[in-house]
Amino acid sequence: KELVDFTRIHFATEDHLMKTHHYPDHKKHRKEHRLLLEHMDALLRSVTRGKQPHFYSDYDVSSDWAIAHIIDFDHDLGEYLNSVGVH
């Protein structure tokens, strides 16, 4: 639950930066955030109900997604923000 809450705060911060600095891929980036949060919420609901997650399906989706997202989307966002003077 704490990880989901932290992720929401992190994504809200990124969303604010993207809006404030008119990031051109804002909608695409935000969609990626929404998809991961939907997956994390479903996993949290499942675990809360007592279901044992399947490590190689449920957890790997989250970790694989995060790595790919950071390498692709966050890297591009960081470069854009730096180019407009945000460091």
C-alpha positions as CSV (number, residue, x, y, z in Angstrom):
1,K,0.0,0.0,0.0
2,E,2.8,2.4,0.8
3,L,4.4,1.7,-2.6
4,V,1.2,2.5,-4.4
5,D,0.7,5.7,-2.3
6,F,4.3,6.8,-3.1
7,T,3.8,6.0,-6.7
8,R,0.7,8.2,-6.9
9,I,2.6,11.1,-5.3
10,H,5.5,10.6,-7.6
11,F,3.3,10.5,-10.7
12,A,1.4,13.6,-9.5
13,T,4.7,15.4,-9.2
14,E,5.7,14.4,-12.7
15,D,2.3,15.3,-14.1
16,H,2.6,18.8,-12.5
17,L,6.0,19.3,-14.1
18,M,4.7,18.1,-17.5
19,K,1.8,20.5,-17.4
20,T,3.7,23.4,-16.0
21,H,6.4,23.1,-18.7
22,H,4.2,22.1,-21.6
23,Y,5.8,18.7,-22.2
24,P,4.8,17.6,-25.7
25,D,4.3,13.9,-24.8
26,H,2.3,14.7,-21.6
27,K,-0.8,12.7,-22.6
28,K,1.2,9.6,-23.7
29,H,3.3,9.7,-20.5
30,R,0.3,10.2,-18.3
31,K,-1.4,7.2,-19.9
32,E,1.5,5.0,-19.0
33,H,1.2,6.2,-15.4
34,R,-2.6,5.4,-15.4
35,L,-1.9,1.9,-16.7
36,L,0.6,1.1,-14.1
37,L,-1.6,2.5,-11.3
38,E,-4.5,0.3,-12.5
39,H,-2.3,-2.7,-12.4
40,M,-0.9,-1.8,-9.0
41,D,-4.4,-1.2,-7.6
42,A,-5.7,-4.5,-8.9
43,L,-2.7,-6.3,-7.4
44,L,-3.3,-4.5,-4.0
45,R,-7.0,-5.4,-4.1
46,S,-6.1,-9.0,-4.8
47,V,-3.5,-9.2,-2.0
48,T,-5.9,-7.5,0.4
49,R,-8.5,-10.2,-0.3
50,G,-5.9,-12.8,0.6
51,K,-5.0,-13.9,-2.9
52,Q,-1.3,-15.0,-3.2
53,P,0.2,-13.2,-6.2
54,H,2.1,-15.1,-8.7
55,F,5.6,-13.8,-8.5
56,Y,6.6,-14.1,-12.1
57,S,3.4,-12.7,-13.4
58,D,2.1,-10.1,-11.0
59,Y,5.3,-8.7,-9.5
60,D,7.3,-8.9,-12.7
61,V,4.8,-6.8,-14.6
62,S,5.3,-4.0,-12.2
63,S,9.1,-4.2,-12.0
64,D,9.6,-4.7,-15.8
65,W,7.2,-1.8,-16.5
66,A,9.0,0.5,-14.1
67,I,12.4,-0.3,-15.6
68,A,11.1,0.2,-19.2
69,H,9.3,3.4,-18.2
70,I,12.3,4.9,-16.5
71,I,14.6,4.1,-19.4
72,D,12.2,5.4,-22.1
73,F,9.6,7.8,-20.8
74,D,11.4,9.4,-17.7
75,H,14.6,9.8,-19.6
76,D,12.9,11.7,-22.3
77,L,11.0,13.8,-19.8
78,G,14.2,14.6,-17.9
79,E,15.9,15.7,-21.0
80,Y,13.0,17.9,-22.0
81,L,12.8,19.5,-18.5
82,N,16.5,20.1,-18.5
83,S,16.2,21.8,-21.9
84,V,13.7,24.2,-20.5
85,G,15.8,25.0,-17.5
86,V,14.4,22.6,-14.9
87,H,17.2,20.8,-13.1
